[in-house]
Amino acid sequence: MSAEAGGSDAGRNGVIGWVIANPVAANLVMLVFLIGGLLSLSRVQQEVFPEAVLDVVRVTVPYPGGTPEEVEEGIVLAVEEAMRGVDGIDEIRSVAREGQGQVSAELARGASVNEARNDIESAVNRITSFPENAEQPIISAPTNRRQVLSLILYGEVGRQTLRATAEQARRDLLRDPRLAQVELAGLPQPEIAVEVEQAVLREFGLTRSELARRIDQASVELPAGDLETATGDYLLRIMERRERGEAFADITIIARPDGTRITLGEIAEVVDGFRETGQATLFNGREAVRLEVYRSSAHSPLEGSRAVHEYVERMRREWPSTLKLHIWDDASIIFKDRIDLLVENGLLGLLLVLLILTLFLRPRLSFWVTVGLAVALLGSFLFMPLLGVSINMISLFAFILVLGVVVDDAIVVGEASFHYLQGGDSAPRAALKGTREVLKPVVFAVLTTIVAFVPLLFLPGVLGEFFRVIPLIVIPILLLSLMESFLVLPAHLAHMRTEERRPWLRRAARWQQSFSERFESLVEGYFRPFVGGVVRWRYFTIVAGFALLLIAIGYVASGRIAFRFMPEIESDIVTANIQLPVGAPVEETRRVARRVVDAIDRLQEQAFDAPVVEGVLATIGSQDAARERGLAQAADSARHLAAVAVSLVPAGQREVSAADVVRGWQDQIGEVAGVDKLSFAYRAGPGQGPDIAFRLAHEDLGVLREAAAEFARAIGGYAGVSQIDDGFVPGKPQIELRLKPAARALGVTELDLARQVRGAFFGQEALRTQRGTDELRVYVRRAPDDRRQVGDLLDKIILTPGGGEIPLREAAEVEYSRSRTVIEREQGQRVVNVTARVDRAVTSAGKVNAGLRENEIPELQQRFAGLRFDVSGVQQDQRESLQALAYGMVLAVIVMYGLLAVVFSSYAQPVLILLAVPFGFLGALLGHLLMGFDLSLISMFGLVALAGVVVNDSLILIVTINQRCSEGQSIRQAVIDGTLRRFRPVLLTSLTTFFGLAPMIFETSLQARFLIPMALSLGFGILFVTVIALIMVPALYCALEDARAWWSGTGADHQRA
């Protein structure tokens, strides 16, 4: 048949025939996706990890000077009650700490964050019972922001100079369109303190309240209307606004009739400084301030980083030598290294896929299959902006993941068409017959693969936001590949030739034909008898297969291979968190932090030949140095806290691991007296936290404290468990004052007592004003030396309404107690978190958690009635993720069954295919053992993806066997011939999948360890499942036919067949 005639005939055979007859249309479709994808590439955002939108609305209410108990009673309970009437809230969690209350509402899946935020804001604004000195509520919906890096300014200069320079640098950087936001961190907020002694106030007949009122009245900037005159109009303004300490010092406090005056600066010391939080930031031992730089969404981390680097180079030439700049935690380095790593692995995987295709298929056929791969991959860039997907580490891994899978449908279509071409059909007829033969199974095979990836769309939390990117990349690629296989590829296959014209193509085709003939000879000579044996010994084969599966399940259940929530990834920044007893002076905190910094300096000098440490950042009064980049949640701050972060030379440029650095650091520090907790961290990525974490809840705080202590002791009884924290930290020593009858008789009220004591020690707020970008507060309070001792409090003079005076020791009863450090609440109950770390060389978190649930927890619940236990932290995330994954996988299997039942018009045959799915676990387990990886949640994601690929191979195989049976072959012969007919495409699709992932599987870089488990599950799983599909499926098929024959009573006929 001529090509023209074939084309004409094909045109009368539906869409596929029309495509074959109109190759221009097919080529135009191909070009649209190729060129459109290339053009769209520049419009896709770039970032290290996907931006996570958290389903949380947070209400923060500052209450300066408030104790945790006061914050709980006055703020947290009121906000919780207001939130209960808002729809869409799944869980309410609260934290009351000194000076601040925070209530977080976790939203139900599908709830709108913006709507919930507006509803919560309306509910909170209706609260009228907040304490007098509580500030305005701050309502936010936190996100992980696009932080590029931190720019550290440090040197031998004062704080005021440092802050002023940092503010100027901030303004300069914000002029660059590549940057969206720059925030100052590491220094307290500016404040003006008016420090006045009691004797001076007495001398001039003033009180602190009166002084604060006069300061407020003297700092005014007020429009006063217009003045209309014959010559024009004038604006009237009162311009007495004050921003600097010198201006406040010039305020007139007393004006005498003779024209003389007494200014604020003459009776008080006006200090233009910073809030008394004790916070400080040191870089390499010098005073420092950080600029946290965030890029614009329209620019990549590389562009944002380049903007800062250019500015730093300019400033280093212009600034004096006393001021220095250092770039800290540059996300662009991680972005470039990881993107380069994934691109390199992707290209290598693509090359391996092409080599496999060339080995098994004719050169022209393998070329067009490769073109289809390019169409699907590049075409997906058209849809990425529409789906809100960026180019990041997860999305690039998704491209690698699908690299070998996406060619499966094209391989099946091409191989079927080539089979008819070799049988004597013309190229157009072969393309039509081959494509129509596999149309139905290929369409349903792709649909089942898509269904297998769908559960990853519905994982909860931040982890779900990260990994939903994988199906959002894979599904469009699979659909584009399916479209290309039936609307583009047949037009190209219609021009195949049995004999190539070009000499080099002829030589390549002859070489490939020689390989194919040898391969087919081996299949006929060895695999046909083997399949015959499998069919003959089908029940033994089935029992042996399921026995292997049970052995694998038992091996995992025995704990011989550990299960971790997330793979461990070493960071290039290691941190030490320091916690002293609550109430410890900030000088002691600074001393301990200095010792920790000195230890890392000694380690660098004594233990390492080459430089390992790039810089050391320490924060005193907060643990901000240990905060993860980009998190909206602020780090804990208090005078007894500190953190030291050490930036290491990139992993590829040093011989020691981050874990080795931490061990050496700990040895150098040794035992530190007076420290409650000293913990180290060197891991990065999601899922990091205590290995053991339980949340205990009870209405009675005393019972909760006792139960938590008992539980912590029980955890300590397990070998390999350390860093046990019962969640209760003794709070600050607290002095409680109660008004005596003698003071009450003089007219002093409880409110008078509270205001006068607060004004003297916390400060009487005079006013708030804006100075540049900062909110400036002015306080009137005692001088620092007059509020250092308990005696200063007891000697404080309380003024009576009649103008008299009474010492505080006579006006109030004094009691000593301790305040709670932090009060946590969940769903209206007080809770406490008990946590611990596990030495994985001794035991596993799973074993310890299982032992606690089986033994200690039931016992404690019997002893303490009403005590509730639940996992928290990483363990809670793990449980929710696994539950969501299991639920999604069950639904996916049900949908797969329905699709397969439609293909086969059978209820039983889909079961044969689904029975092959669990066998992928055998290959995944073997891959993890061979490569030395523990199982993790990421491994489970790989198994989910594997399920779809497993179904593909088995589906095509059973469709072929059914076709042979419908042609009149016996069951046994149909199974053998069908298995041999599909041996090459099944093997080819499996090899392309494995070799597409092989570079990632064998990658040794620490940066790739986060994603390797998923590649292991899919890569090794598909190799094992290929064997299962070619062995178990034929055996199961024959066993099913045996059952049908027995049920229908046609055993003799079936035996003859």
PyMOL commands that set and color helices and strands:
alter all, ss='L'
color gray80, all
select helices_A, chain A and resi 3-11+14-21+23-41+68-83+113-125+159-174+198-204+208-218+245-249+264-267+301-318+331-360+363-387+393-403+408-422+427-458+461-467+469-487+489-493+503-536+538-557+586-607+624-626+651-653+658-669+701-715+741-745+750-763+784-786+790-794+808-811+845-863+873-904+909-931+937-966+971-981+983-1001+1006-1008+1012-1048+1051-1056
alter helices_A, ss='H'
color red, helices_A
select strands_A, chain A and resi 56-62+89-97+100-107+138-140+147-155+179-185+190-195+220-229+232-240+252-255+261-263+269-274+280-283+286-295+323-328+563-564+569-579+613-622+637-648+677-684+692-697+721-725+733-739+764-771+774-781+797-799+805-807+812-818+822-826+829-838+868-871+935-936
alter strands_A, ss='S'
color yellow, strands_A
deselect
rebuild
show_as cartoon
